[in-house]
Amino acid sequence: MSRAELLTGNEAAARAVRLSKPQVIPTYPITPQSPMLESIARDVETGLLKAEFVNMESDYAAMAAAVGVHAETSGRARQQALRALETAAQAVAELRR
């Protein structure tokens, strides 16, 4: 018989990240997701998750890094992150087909 656990949304998201086994985790700590990032960072520190945990300078830079875009300046980073977001959305749409 399986064991049921009650998790917060942040705990469930952190567990999903661990199960997906990412190689790089670009982050920009901001509430309300800070507890999730703390949990992920703890998993990386303890070796439960083998990934590079990278703190980014903005949420735009984090999104850009998540899809492989290099952001150089804040204005340009915003533009690139929006393109990166579009690319990510298109990839999700392809997966759902």
N, C-alpha and C positions, 0 to 999 in steps of 0.2 A: 504494500500500500504506500502511495506517495505521501509526502509530508507537505502540508500547506503552510505558506508563510504570508504574513501581512507586511507589505512593503510600501514605502512612500513612493511617489512618482519619481523622485530623484534617485532613490535606491534602485528601483526597477530599471531606470535608464542607465545607471552605472553598471548594473549587472548585464544589461543588453550590450553595452560597449565591451565589457570583458568577454562575453560570448562571441562577439564578432571578430575578436583578435586583431585589432588594427595595429599597424606598424608605427604610425605617427598619430599623435593626438594634439592637434592645434587647439588651444583654448584661449578664451578671453573671459576671465571670471566676472560674472555679473549676476546679481540676484534676479530671479529666484533659483538659478541653476548652480550657484556656488557650492551647495552641499554635494551635488552630483560630482562636480569636479574634484572636490576634496576626497570623495570616495574613490574616484578613478586614480587620483594621485597616490593614494594609500596603496591601491592594488599594484601600481607600478613600483612603488618603493619596496613593497614586500616581495616582489617577484611573481605575484599572482598573475600579472599582466605584463607581457614582454612587449613594451612599446616605448617610443620616445615621447615624453610629455613636454610640449612646447608652449610657453606662455606668449601670446601674441599681443600687439599693441592696440588692437581694436577688434570689434566683432567682425568688421569687414575683412580685416586681414586674416582672421581665423577661418572665415568661410572660404576666402581665396586660397589659403593654404590647404584646406581640406580637399579642394579639387585641383591642387597643383598650380596655382597662380602665384607668381611672385609680385608682391606689392611694394612699391618704392616710396610713394608719397601718399598722404591722406586723400587728396582729391583723386589721384589715379587709383589708389587702393579701392576707393568706393566704386569707381567705374568697373574695375576688374572684378571686384567681388560680386557686383550685380551680374556681370557676364558669367562668373563662376556659378552663381546661384541658378541662372538660367540653364547652364550646362547640367548642373546637378538635377534640376527639375526634369529636364529632358531625359536624363538617364533613368530616373525613377519611372517616368511615363513609359519608357521602353521596357522596363522590367515588368510593368503591370500588364503589358499586352499579351 
